[in-house]
Amino acid sequence: MANIQLADIRVIESQDEAALRDFLSRNLDQAFLAQSNLVRGGLIDRGEAYQGRYAARFENGSITAMAARYWNGMVMIIGQSPLAELVNVAAGEGAVRGVMGPLPMVQEAVAALQAKGLTVARDMPHDHLALELKDLVLPDQLKDRAIQCRRPRVSEIDLLANWRAEQDIEVFGSADSDDLRRGARDFVEAACRERMMWVLEDKGRLVANCNFVGLTESHVQIGNVRTLPAHRGKGYARAVVAGALLRARHKGVKRALLITDSAAAKRAYEAVGFHRLGDFGLVFLEARHELVA
Protein backbone atom coordinates (compact mmCIF):
# COMPACT_ATOMS: atom_id res chain seq x y z
CA MET A 1 0.00 0.00 0.00
CA ALA A 2 1.31 3.47 -0.88
CA ASN A 3 2.42 5.68 1.97
CA ILE A 4 -0.33 8.28 2.48
CA GLN A 5 0.87 11.78 3.41
CA LEU A 6 -1.52 13.35 5.86
CA ALA A 7 -1.45 17.15 5.56
CA ASP A 8 -2.90 19.57 8.11
CA ILE A 9 -2.85 23.37 7.71
CA ARG A 10 -3.53 25.26 10.93
CA VAL A 11 -2.41 28.00 13.29
CA ILE A 12 0.67 27.01 15.26
CA GLU A 13 0.03 26.52 18.97
CA SER A 14 2.38 26.30 21.93
CA GLN A 15 2.78 22.53 21.61
CA ASP A 16 4.03 23.06 18.02
CA GLU A 17 6.79 25.49 18.90
CA ALA A 18 9.57 22.86 18.83
CA ALA A 19 8.48 21.76 15.35
CA LEU A 20 8.43 25.39 14.18
CA ARG A 21 11.91 26.07 15.53
CA ASP A 22 13.17 22.90 13.84
CA PHE A 23 11.65 23.98 10.51
CA LEU A 24 13.15 27.46 10.77
CA SER A 25 16.59 26.12 11.66
CA ARG A 26 16.49 23.81 8.61
CA ASN A 27 15.67 26.77 6.34
CA LEU A 28 17.62 29.46 8.14
CA ASP A 29 18.85 31.62 5.27
CA GLN A 30 15.26 32.04 4.00
CA ALA A 31 13.63 31.97 7.44
CA PHE A 32 16.05 34.02 9.50
CA LEU A 33 13.76 37.01 10.01
CA ALA A 34 11.00 34.66 11.17
CA GLN A 35 13.40 33.03 13.61
CA SER A 36 14.61 36.40 14.89
CA ASN A 37 11.03 37.63 15.33
CA LEU A 38 10.13 34.44 17.17
CA VAL A 39 13.07 34.90 19.54
CA ARG A 40 12.27 38.57 20.15
CA GLY A 41 8.47 38.48 20.18
CA GLY A 42 7.54 34.93 21.17
CA LEU A 43 4.88 32.67 19.66
CA ILE A 44 1.79 34.34 21.15
CA ASP A 45 0.38 37.17 19.02
CA ARG A 46 -0.70 40.18 21.10
CA GLY A 47 -0.14 42.65 18.25
CA GLU A 48 3.14 43.91 19.72
CA ALA A 49 6.43 44.47 17.88
CA TYR A 50 8.00 41.32 16.39
CA GLN A 51 4.93 39.22 17.16
CA GLY A 52 2.83 37.41 14.59
CA ARG A 53 0.18 34.82 13.87
CA TYR A 54 2.03 31.71 12.69
CA ALA A 55 0.47 28.99 10.56
CA ALA A 56 2.02 25.87 9.08
CA ARG A 57 1.39 22.87 6.89
CA PHE A 58 2.09 19.72 8.86
CA GLU A 59 2.77 16.47 7.00
CA ASN A 60 3.13 13.38 9.17
CA GLY A 61 4.03 15.57 12.13
CA SER A 62 6.67 17.72 10.39
CA ILE A 63 6.29 21.26 9.08
CA THR A 64 6.80 21.60 5.32
CA ALA A 65 5.71 25.24 4.91
CA MET A 66 5.09 28.23 7.16
CA ALA A 67 3.39 31.61 6.88
CA ALA A 68 3.23 34.35 9.49
CA ARG A 69 1.30 37.62 9.53
CA TYR A 70 3.32 40.02 11.64
CA TRP A 71 2.33 43.00 13.77
CA ASN A 72 3.11 45.37 10.88
CA GLY A 73 0.77 43.60 8.44
CA MET A 74 3.51 41.88 6.44
CA VAL A 75 3.10 38.17 5.67
CA MET A 76 6.26 36.05 5.45
CA ILE A 77 6.12 32.70 3.66
CA ILE A 78 8.65 29.87 3.54
CA GLY A 79 8.41 26.31 2.27
CA GLN A 80 6.78 24.09 -0.30
CA SER A 81 3.73 24.73 -2.50
CA PRO A 82 0.74 25.06 -2.43
CA LEU A 83 0.61 28.24 -0.33
CA ALA A 84 -2.73 29.99 -0.90
CA GLU A 85 -4.63 28.27 1.93
CA LEU A 86 -1.65 28.63 4.24
CA VAL A 87 -1.50 32.41 3.69
CA ASN A 88 -5.24 32.69 4.39
CA VAL A 89 -4.90 30.77 7.66
CA ALA A 90 -1.94 32.88 8.80
CA ALA A 91 -3.72 36.15 7.97
CA GLY A 92 -6.92 35.21 9.78
CA GLU A 93 -9.12 38.28 10.00
CA GLY A 94 -6.16 40.64 10.19
CA ALA A 95 -5.13 43.27 7.68
CA VAL A 96 -2.36 42.42 5.23
CA ARG A 97 0.07 45.07 4.01
CA GLY A 98 2.22 42.83 1.81
CA VAL A 99 4.03 39.55 1.29
CA MET A 100 7.72 38.68 1.57
CA GLY A 101 9.88 35.59 1.24
CA PRO A 102 11.70 33.59 -1.45
CA LEU A 103 10.56 34.99 -4.79
CA PRO A 104 8.80 31.90 -6.22
CA MET A 105 6.81 31.52 -2.98
CA VAL A 106 5.82 35.20 -3.00
CA GLN A 107 4.75 35.05 -6.64
CA GLU A 108 2.50 32.09 -5.90
CA ALA A 109 0.93 33.73 -2.87
CA VAL A 110 0.41 37.06 -4.63
CA ALA A 111 -1.28 35.34 -7.58
CA ALA A 112 -3.74 33.78 -5.14
CA LEU A 113 -4.37 37.17 -3.49
CA GLN A 114 -4.92 38.84 -6.86
CA ALA A 115 -7.47 36.16 -7.71
CA LYS A 116 -9.42 37.41 -4.68
CA GLY A 117 -9.38 40.97 -6.04
CA LEU A 118 -6.43 42.35 -4.06
CA THR A 119 -4.22 44.85 -5.88
CA VAL A 120 -0.44 45.07 -5.89
CA ALA A 121 0.88 48.56 -5.19
CA ARG A 122 4.59 47.85 -5.41
CA ASP A 123 6.47 44.73 -6.50
CA MET A 124 10.11 44.82 -5.41
CA PRO A 125 12.17 41.72 -6.29
CA HIS A 126 15.45 41.75 -4.38
CA ASP A 127 18.78 39.98 -4.47
CA HIS A 128 19.24 37.85 -1.35
CA LEU A 129 22.87 38.05 -0.16
CA ALA A 130 24.91 36.29 2.52
CA LEU A 131 28.34 36.60 4.12
CA GLU A 132 30.35 34.45 6.51
CA LEU A 133 31.68 37.11 8.85
CA LYS A 134 35.11 35.50 8.99
CA ASP A 135 35.36 36.59 5.33
CA LEU A 136 34.32 40.21 5.96
CA VAL A 137 36.44 42.65 3.92
CA LEU A 138 36.93 46.01 5.59
CA PRO A 139 36.69 48.91 3.12
CA ASP A 140 39.35 51.60 2.96
CA GLN A 141 36.95 54.15 4.45
CA LEU A 142 37.14 52.40 7.84
CA LYS A 143 40.92 52.77 7.82
CA ASP A 144 40.50 56.56 7.86
CA ARG A 145 40.63 57.80 11.45
CA ALA A 146 38.22 60.61 10.58
CA ILE A 147 35.51 58.04 9.81
CA GLN A 148 33.79 56.21 12.67
CA CYS A 149 31.03 53.61 12.73
CA ARG A 150 29.18 53.74 16.03
CA ARG A 151 25.81 53.59 17.71
CA PRO A 152 23.73 56.79 17.69
CA ARG A 153 23.65 59.28 20.51
CA VAL A 154 20.40 60.43 22.11
CA SER A 155 21.02 63.91 20.72
CA GLU A 156 20.90 62.46 17.19
CA ILE A 157 17.46 60.81 17.40
CA ASP A 158 15.59 63.77 15.86
CA LEU A 159 17.96 63.83 12.89
CA LEU A 160 17.73 60.07 12.38
CA ALA A 161 13.94 60.16 12.62
CA ASN A 162 13.92 62.71 9.79
CA TRP A 163 16.22 60.43 7.78
CA ARG A 164 13.89 57.50 8.36
CA ALA A 165 10.85 59.46 7.19
CA GLU A 166 12.74 60.66 4.10
CA GLN A 167 13.75 57.07 3.34
CA ASP A 168 10.12 55.92 3.48
CA ILE A 169 9.16 58.72 1.10
CA GLU A 170 12.07 58.10 -1.29
CA VAL A 171 12.10 54.28 -1.37
CA PHE A 172 8.47 53.32 -0.78
CA GLY A 173 6.69 56.36 -2.15
CA SER A 174 5.02 57.07 1.20
CA ALA A 175 3.11 60.32 1.60
CA ASP A 176 4.62 62.74 4.09
CA SER A 177 2.34 63.11 7.11
CA ASP A 178 2.32 63.51 10.86
CA ASP A 179 1.65 59.76 11.18
CA LEU A 180 4.66 58.96 9.01
CA ARG A 181 6.88 61.23 11.11
CA ARG A 182 5.62 59.73 14.38
CA GLY A 183 6.18 56.22 13.05
CA ALA A 184 9.69 57.14 11.94
CA ARG A 185 10.56 58.49 15.37
CA ASP A 186 9.10 55.42 17.10
CA PHE A 187 11.20 53.21 14.81
CA VAL A 188 14.42 55.10 15.56
CA GLU A 189 13.80 55.23 19.30
CA ALA A 190 13.13 51.48 19.40
CA ALA A 191 16.20 50.69 17.27
CA CYS A 192 18.40 52.82 19.49
CA ARG A 193 16.92 51.38 22.67
CA GLU A 194 17.53 47.84 21.41
CA ARG A 195 21.05 48.76 20.20
CA MET A 196 20.19 47.75 16.64
CA MET A 197 21.05 50.99 14.80
CA TRP A 198 24.44 52.15 13.53
CA VAL A 199 25.64 55.44 12.08
CA LEU A 200 28.71 56.48 10.12
CA GLU A 201 30.41 59.73 11.08
CA ASP A 202 32.92 61.49 8.85
CA LYS A 203 34.77 64.48 10.30
CA GLY A 204 32.00 65.02 12.84
CA ARG A 205 29.06 64.73 10.39
CA LEU A 206 26.66 61.83 10.16
CA VAL A 207 26.63 60.62 6.54
CA ALA A 208 25.00 57.14 6.61
CA ASN A 209 23.18 54.66 8.82
CA CYS A 210 21.91 51.08 8.90
CA ASN A 211 20.03 48.70 11.17
CA PHE A 212 20.18 45.15 12.38
CA VAL A 213 16.65 44.09 11.41
CA GLY A 214 17.20 40.61 12.81
CA LEU A 215 19.74 39.30 15.30
CA THR A 216 20.45 35.99 17.03
CA GLU A 217 23.57 34.57 18.64
CA SER A 218 24.81 33.24 15.29
CA HIS A 219 23.18 35.38 12.56
CA VAL A 220 22.41 39.00 11.77
CA GLN A 221 20.39 40.62 8.99
CA ILE A 222 21.21 44.13 7.83
CA GLY A 223 18.51 46.50 6.58
CA ASN A 224 17.50 50.14 6.14
CA VAL A 225 20.90 51.14 4.78
CA ARG A 226 20.90 54.78 3.75
CA THR A 227 23.47 57.33 2.71
CA LEU A 228 22.40 60.96 2.55
CA PRO A 229 21.94 61.99 -1.11
CA ALA A 230 24.68 64.62 -0.92
CA HIS A 231 27.22 62.01 0.20
CA ARG A 232 26.47 59.13 -2.15
CA GLY A 233 29.17 57.59 -4.32
CA LYS A 234 31.83 57.82 -1.60
CA GLY A 235 31.64 54.28 -0.26
CA TYR A 236 29.78 55.23 2.91
CA ALA A 237 27.11 52.51 2.56
CA ARG A 238 29.64 49.69 2.47
CA ALA A 239 31.53 51.36 5.32
CA VAL A 240 28.56 51.57 7.70
CA VAL A 241 27.52 47.99 6.86
CA ALA A 242 31.04 46.63 7.33
CA GLY A 243 31.54 48.61 10.53
CA ALA A 244 28.30 47.30 12.04
CA LEU A 245 29.13 43.73 11.01
CA LEU A 246 32.61 44.01 12.48
CA ARG A 247 31.01 44.79 15.88
CA ALA A 248 28.66 41.83 15.43
CA ARG A 249 31.60 39.55 14.67
CA HIS A 250 33.29 40.68 17.86
CA LYS A 251 30.14 39.49 19.70
CA GLY A 252 30.40 36.02 18.16
CA VAL A 253 27.94 36.36 15.27
CA LYS A 254 29.02 34.11 12.38
CA ARG A 255 26.82 34.91 9.36
CA ALA A 256 25.16 37.98 7.88
CA LEU A 257 22.23 38.31 5.48
CA LEU A 258 20.66 41.20 3.59
CA ILE A 259 18.41 41.95 0.65
CA THR A 260 18.72 44.72 -1.91
CA ASP A 261 16.93 45.79 -5.08
CA SER A 262 19.74 48.10 -6.17
CA ALA A 263 22.51 46.98 -8.54
CA ALA A 264 24.82 49.67 -7.15
CA ALA A 265 24.15 48.58 -3.56
CA LYS A 266 24.71 44.95 -4.51
CA ARG A 267 28.15 45.83 -5.89
CA ALA A 268 28.95 47.70 -2.68
CA TYR A 269 27.97 44.74 -0.52
CA GLU A 270 29.87 42.30 -2.71
CA ALA A 271 32.93 44.48 -2.18
CA VAL A 272 32.85 43.65 1.55
CA GLY A 273 32.36 39.91 0.91
CA PHE A 274 28.64 39.25 0.35
CA HIS A 275 27.61 36.69 -2.27
CA ARG A 276 24.24 36.05 -3.88
CA LEU A 277 21.95 33.35 -2.49
CA GLY A 278 18.95 33.84 -4.77
CA ASP A 279 15.86 35.96 -5.36
CA PHE A 280 13.77 37.44 -2.57
CA GLY A 281 10.28 38.84 -3.13
CA LEU A 282 8.82 41.90 -1.41
CA VAL A 283 5.33 42.93 -2.52
CA PHE A 284 3.17 45.69 -1.02
CA LEU A 285 -0.58 45.71 -1.50
CA GLU A 286 -2.60 48.74 -2.57
CA ALA A 287 -4.24 49.04 0.83
CA ARG A 288 -4.30 47.13 4.12
CA HIS A 289 -6.67 44.45 2.85
CA GLU A 290 -8.30 41.69 4.81
CA LEU A 291 -8.21 38.26 3.22
CA VAL A 292 -11.43 36.41 2.60
CA ALA A 293 -11.91 32.68 2.48
For each residue, the residues with C-beta under 8 A, 3 or more apart:
1:
2:
3:
4:
5: 59 60
6: 59 60
7: 57 58 59 64
8: 57 58 59
9: 55 56 57 58 85 86 89
10: 55 56 58 89
11: 53 54 55 89 90 92
12: 16 17 20 43 54 55 56 66
13: 16
14: 17 43 44
15:
16: 12 13 19 20 56 58 63
17: 12 14 20 21 43
18: 21 22
19: 16 22 23 56 58 61 62 63
20: 12 16 17 23 24 38 43 54 56 63 66
21: 17 18 24 25 35 38
22: 18 19 25 26 62 63
23: 19 20 26 27 31 56 62 63 64 66 78 79
24: 20 21 27 28 31 34 35 38 66 78
25: 21 22 28 35
26: 22 23
27: 23 24 30 31 78 79
28: 24 25 31 32 35 219
29: 32 128 130 257 277
30: 27 78 101 102 128
31: 23 24 27 28 34 35 66 78
32: 28 29 35 36 214 216 219 221 257
33: 36 37 76 213 214 221
34: 24 31 37 38 66 68 76 78
35: 21 24 25 28 31 32 38 39 214 216 219
36: 32 33 39 40 50 213 214 215 216 219 221
37: 33 34 40 41 50 51 52 68 70 214
38: 20 21 24 34 35 41 42 43 54
39: 35 36 216
40: 36 37 49 50
41: 37 38 48 49 50 51 52 71
42: 38 51
43: 12 14 17 20 38 54
44: 14 51
45: 51 52 53 54 71
46: 51
47: 51 71
48: 41 51 71
49: 40 41 71 190
50: 36 37 40 41 70 71
51: 37 41 42 44 45 46 47 48 70 71
52: 37 41 45 68 69 70 71 76
53: 11 45 68 69 90 91 92 94
54: 11 12 20 38 43 45 66 67 68 90
55: 9 10 11 12 66 67 68 86 89 90
56: 9 10 12 16 19 20 23 63 65 66 67 86
57: 7 8 9 63 64 65 66 79 80 86
58: 7 8 9 10 16 19 61 62 63 64
59: 5 6 7 8 62 64
60: 5 6
61: 19 58
62: 19 22 23 58 59
63: 16 19 20 22 23 56 57 58 66 79
64: 7 23 57 58 59 79 80
65: 56 57 77 78 79 80 81 83 86
66: 12 20 23 24 31 34 54 55 56 57 63 77 78 79 86
67: 54 55 56 75 76 77 78 83 86 87 89 90 109
68: 34 37 52 53 54 55 75 76 90
69: 52 53 73 74 75 90 91 92 94 96
70: 37 50 51 52 73 74 75 76
71: 41 45 47 48 49 50 51 52
72: 97
73: 69 70 94 95 96 97 98 288
74: 69 70 96 97 98 99 100
75: 67 68 69 70 87 90 91 96 98 99 100 109
76: 33 34 52 67 68 70 99 100 101
77: 65 66 67 83 86 87 99 100 101 102 105 106 109
78: 23 24 27 30 31 34 65 66 67 101 102 105
79: 23 27 57 63 64 65 66 83 105
80: 57 64 65
81: 65 105 108
82: 85 86 108
83: 65 67 77 79 86 87 105 108 109 112
84: 87 88 108 109 112
85: 9 82 88 89
86: 9 55 56 57 65 66 67 77 82 83 89 90
87: 67 75 77 83 84 90 91 99 109 112 113 291
88: 84 85 91 291 293
89: 9 10 11 55 67 85 86 92
90: 11 53 54 55 67 68 69 75 86 87
91: 53 69 75 87 88 94 96 290 291
92: 11 53 69 89
93: 290
94: 53 69 73 91 290
95: 73 288 289 290
96: 69 73 74 75 91 99 113 118 285 288 289 290 291
97: 72 73 74 284 285 288
98: 73 74 75 282 283 284 285
99: 74 75 76 77 87 96 106 109 110 113 281 282 283 285
100: 74 75 76 77 106 280 281 282 283
101: 30 76 77 78 105 106 109 280 281
102: 30 77 78 105 106 128 278 279 280 281
103: 106 107 125 278 279 280 281
104: 107 108 279 281
105: 77 78 79 81 83 101 102 108 109 281
106: 77 99 100 101 102 103 109 110 281 282 283
107: 103 104 110 111 281
108: 81 82 83 84 104 105 111 112
109: 67 75 77 83 84 87 99 101 105 106 112 113
110: 99 106 107 113 114 120 123 281 283
111: 107 108 114 115
112: 83 84 87 108 109 115 116
113: 87 96 99 109 110 116 118 285 289 291
114: 110 111 117 118 119 120
115: 111 112
116: 112 113 291 292
117: 114
118: 96 113 114 285 286 289 291
119: 114 285 286 287
120: 110 114 123 283 284 285 286
121: 284 285 286 287
122: 172 173 283 284
123: 110 120 281 283
124: 261 281 282 283 284
125: 103 261 279 280 281 282
126: 259 260 261 279 280 281 282
127: 259 260 261 266 276 279 280
128: 29 30 102 257 259 276 277 278 279 280
129: 257 258 259 260 266 269 270 274 275 276 277
130: 29 255 256 257 274 275 277
131: 135 136 245 255 256 257 269 272 273 274 275
132: 135 254 255 273
133: 136 245 248 249 253 254 255 256
134: 249 254
135: 131 132 273
136: 131 133 242 245 246 249 256 272 273
137: 242 271 272 273
138: 142 143 242 246 272
139: 142 235 238 239 242 271 272
140: 143 144 235
141: 144 147 234 235 236 238 239
142: 138 139 147 149 239 242 243 246
143: 138 140
144: 140 141 147 202
145:
146: 202 203
147: 141 142 144 200 201 202 239
148: 200 201
149: 142 198 199 200 201 239 240 242 243 244 246 247
150: 198 199 201 243
151: 192 195 197 198 199
152: 156 157 160 188 192 197 198 199 209
153: 156
154: 157 192
155:
156: 152 153 159 160 199 206
157: 152 154 160 161 185 188 189 192
158: 161 162 185
159: 156 162 163 206
160: 152 156 157 163 164 188 192 197 199 206 209
161: 157 158 164 165 181 184 185 187 188 189
162: 158 159 165 166 184
163: 159 160 166 167 209 226 228
164: 160 161 167 168 184 185 187 188 224
165: 161 162 168 169 176 180 181 184
166: 162 163 169 170
167: 163 164 170 171 224 226
168: 164 165 171 172 174 180 184
169: 165 166 172 173 174 175 176 180
170: 166 167
171: 167 168
172: 122 168 169 284
173: 122 169
174: 168 169 180
175: 169 180
176: 165 169 180 181
177: 180 181
178: 181 182
179: 182 183
180: 165 168 169 174 175 176 177 183 184
181: 161 165 176 177 178 184 185
182: 178 179 185 186
183: 179 180 186 187
184: 161 162 164 165 168 180 181 187 188
185: 157 158 161 164 181 182 188 189
186: 182 183 189 190
187: 161 164 183 184 190 191
188: 152 157 160 161 164 184 185 191 192 197
189: 157 161 185 186 192 193
190: 49 186 187 193 194
191: 187 188 194 196 197 211
192: 151 152 154 157 160 188 189 195 196 197
193: 189 190
194: 190 191
195: 151 192
196: 191 192 211 212 213 215
197: 151 152 160 188 191 192 209 210 211 212
198: 149 150 151 152 209 210 211 212 240 243 244 247
199: 149 150 151 152 156 160 206 208 209 240
200: 147 148 149 206 207 208 209 236 239 240 243
201: 147 148 149 150 204 205 206 207
202: 144 146 147 205 207 231 236
203: 146
204: 201
205: 201 202
206: 156 159 160 199 200 201 209 228
207: 200 201 202 227 228 231 234 236
208: 199 200 225 226 227 228 231 236 237 239 240
209: 152 160 163 197 198 199 200 206 224 225 226 240
210: 197 198 222 223 224 225 226 237 240 241 244
211: 191 196 197 198 222 223 224
212: 196 197 198 215 220 221 222 223 244 248
213: 33 36 196 221 222 223 224
214: 32 33 35 36 37 219 220 221 257
215: 36 196 212 219 220 221 248 253
216: 32 35 36 39 219 220 253
217: 252 253
218: 252 253 254 255
219: 28 32 35 36 214 215 216 253 254 255 256 257
220: 212 214 215 216 245 248 253 255 256 257
221: 32 33 36 212 213 214 215 256 257 258
222: 210 211 212 213 225 241 244 245 256 257 258
223: 210 211 212 213 258 259
224: 164 167 209 210 211 213
225: 208 209 210 222 237 240 241 258 265
226: 163 167 208 209 210 237
227: 207 208 231 232 234 236 237 240
228: 163 206 207 208 231 232
229: 232
230:
231: 202 207 208 227 228 234 236
232: 227 228 229 236 237
233:
234: 141 207 227 231
235: 139 140 141 238 239 268
236: 141 200 202 207 208 227 231 232 239 240
237: 208 210 225 226 227 232 240 241 265 268
238: 139 141 235 241 242 268 269 271 272
239: 139 141 142 147 149 200 208 235 236 242 243
240: 149 198 199 200 208 209 210 225 227 236 237 243 244
241: 210 222 225 237 238 244 245 258 268 269 272
242: 136 137 138 139 142 149 238 239 245 246 272
243: 142 149 150 198 200 239 240 246 247
244: 149 198 210 212 222 240 241 247 248
245: 131 133 136 220 222 241 242 248 249 253 256 272
246: 136 138 142 149 242 243 249 250
247: 149 198 243 244 250 251
248: 133 212 215 220 244 245 251 253 256
249: 133 134 136 245 246 252 253
250: 246 247
251: 247 248
252: 217 218 249
253: 133 215 216 217 218 219 220 245 248 249 256
254: 132 133 134 218 219
255: 130 131 132 133 218 219 220
256: 130 131 133 136 219 220 221 222 245 248 253 274
257: 29 32 128 129 130 131 214 219 220 221 222 277
258: 129 221 222 223 225 241 269 274
259: 126 127 128 129 223 280 282
260: 126 127 129 265 266 269
261: 124 125 126 127 282
262: 265 266
263: 266 267
264: 267 268
265: 225 237 260 262 268 269
266: 127 129 260 262 263 269 270 276
267: 263 264 270 271
268: 235 237 238 241 264 265 271 272
269: 129 131 238 241 258 260 265 266 272 274
270: 129 266 267 273 274 275
271: 137 139 238 267 268
272: 131 136 137 138 139 238 241 242 245 268 269
273: 131 132 135 136 137 270
274: 129 130 131 256 258 269 270
275: 129 130 131 270
276: 127 128 129 266
277: 29 128 129 130 257
278: 102 103 128
279: 102 103 104 125 126 127 128
280: 100 101 102 103 125 126 127 128 259
281: 99 100 101 102 103 104 105 106 107 110 123 124 125 126
282: 98 99 100 106 124 125 126 259 261
283: 98 99 100 106 110 120 122 123 124
284: 97 98 120 121 122 124 172
285: 96 97 98 99 113 118 119 120 121 288 289
286: 118 119 120 121 289
287: 119 121
288: 73 95 96 97 285
289: 95 96 113 118 285 286
290: 91 93 94 95 96
291: 87 88 91 96 113 116 118
292: 116
293: 88
